[in-house]
């Protein structure tokens, strides 16, 4: 599986979809497909977030294991790539640093950031939020509890029109722990990967 960091001389419109993906599930894939279509993108890069060294999470799998899991799931999805860019950047990860790095490494590309409605509501508290707003388009996917008025959004920020998908990584981890099936919640390769390595038990 070719990772997103492999260089290309062609200008591309890239969507940045960051997360722990612990594990990646069908909702992530469906959202990425909507992101591709509605934001006019060439590719979506799944930026796997590393463990925050200041906020240890006992249920967060090893960084490289999660990276491998996303690679497995995206194998065959030609316009979706996995990126470990944040593994090489200072910890904890901040999106403005990630975007600065990507803009420097791939000056020919344009980047659009995908965030959840909860993150948009709190966006003013993000580090260097103004820098991100001024330099990048932002696509927001609203959750059921979000109440975002599209008419109040800045010109470069827009809402994705997506069905609400009630799947969470927390729910999947709990189901695995309880011995319940997850086949309808995750791509087949994720279910195989979790079973192969006996994860989330």
N, C-alpha and C positions, 0 to 999 in steps of 0.2 A: 504493500500500500504506500503510495507516494504521499509524503507529508506536505503540509501547506508551505513549509519554508523553502522547498525546492524552487530555485530562481527561474524566472521566465522574463523574456524581453517584451512580452505583450502586455499592454495596459489592460488591467482587469478591474471590474467592479466587485469588490469583496465585502461580504457580510461577516462581521465578527460576532460570534456567539460564544460567550464565555460561561464557564460553569465548572462545577466539580464533577458532574456526570457520574454520580455514585449510587446506582449505575445509570447509564444512558437508557432511555425508554422510548416507547412509541410516540409519546407526546413531543419529545425533543425532535424527532425526525419529522413529524407532521408540521411542527412550528418552523423548522428550517425550510421545508418545502414552500410554506406560505411566504416566508421571508424572501426566498429566491424569486418567487413570482411577483410579489407586490412591491418589492424594493428595486426591481429591475437589475438583479445581480447576475454575475457570471458564476460565482461560487460562494459557498458559505464555509467559513473556517471555524471549526469547533475548537476553541481555545481552552484546553484543559487547565484548570487552576490548580496550582500546587498546594500542599498542606501549608497553612499559615503557621509559621513557627511560634507565633505568640498566642495562637488559639488552637491548641491541640484538640483534635476531634477523634475520639476512639473508634467511631464507626466509619471514618474516611479511609478508604483503601490506599495503599501505597501509590504514589504518583505514577510510576511507570506501569503499574498494573492497570490503573484506570485509563492511561493513555493507550495501552495495548487493547483494552476492552473496546474503546471507541473506534480504534483502527479496525478491529474485527467487524464491528457493526456497520461501519461506513464502506467497507469493501464492496464495490459494485455500485455505489452511489457516486456517479462520475463528477457531480458538481458539489460534492461535500468532501471536505478534507479535515484532517485532524492536525492540530498545531500544539507543539510543546514550547512555544516561544516564552511563556512565563516561567518555565523551569530554569531558564538561563538569566532571568532578570532578578533584581533585588526583591527580597521578601520583607514584609508581605507584598502581595501583588496589588498594584494600583492601575486602573485601566488607562489613565492618562499616560503612564510610563509605557505600557504595552503599545498604545497607539503611536506614541512618539517613535518607539523602536521600529514598528512596522512601517511607518511613513518614511523613515530613514533607509530601511533595508529595501523597500519596494516603492521608490518615489514615483514610479510609473502608474501605480495602482491608486484607486480611490477606495476608501473604507467607510462602511456604514455599520454603526453599532446597534446591536439588538439587546434590549433590556426589558425586564418585566415592569408592569405597571407599579408595583410596590417600589421598585428602584427609581422609577421616574418621580414618584411622589417625594422620595427622599433625595432626589438628585442634587439639590443645592448643598447637601452635606458631603457629596463626593469630593475627593481631592481634585483640585483644578477643574471643577465642573464647567466654568466659563470657557476654559480652553477647549474642552471637548465639544461643547455646544457650538462654539465659533468655527470649528474646523472640520466637523464631521456631521453627517446626517445620523439621526437616531430613530430607529424603529422601536415602537413600544407595543408589547403584547399585553393587553389588559386581562387580569384575572377576574374571577367572579366577584370578589369583594372590592375591586377597584372602581372608583367613580371619577373617571377622567373625561373632561369636556374637550373634545377634539378642537373646538373653535378657539380654545384658549392656548393651544400649543404654538410654540415658535415655528417659523416658516420651515425650518430644517428638521422638525420633529413631526412624526406622523404615527397614527395608530394602525396596527395590522388588523385586518378583518379576518379573524380566525374563530372557529368554534372553540368553546371552552372545553378543554380536555382535562378531566379529573383523574390524572395520574400523577403520582409523586414518587420520587426515589425513596422517600421515607417509607411509604406504603409498601413498595417492592421489597425493601430490605426486611420489613416486618413479616411479610408473607413468606419470604425465604426462610427466615428464622423459625416461623411457625410450621414450616413444611407444607405450605399451600402453593398451588400452581401460579406461575407468573407468565405463562406462554402467551396470553392475550394482552400483556402489558409491555413486553419488551421484544425487540427483534430476535429471531431465532438464534442468531449467533451470540447474543448476550445471554440468553437462557443457557446455551451450551457452555459458555465461558464460566458462568457462575457455578454450574454444576461440576465442570471439570476441575475447578480449583477449590470447590467446596467453600464458596464465599458467603459472607453474611450469616453464618451459622451461630 
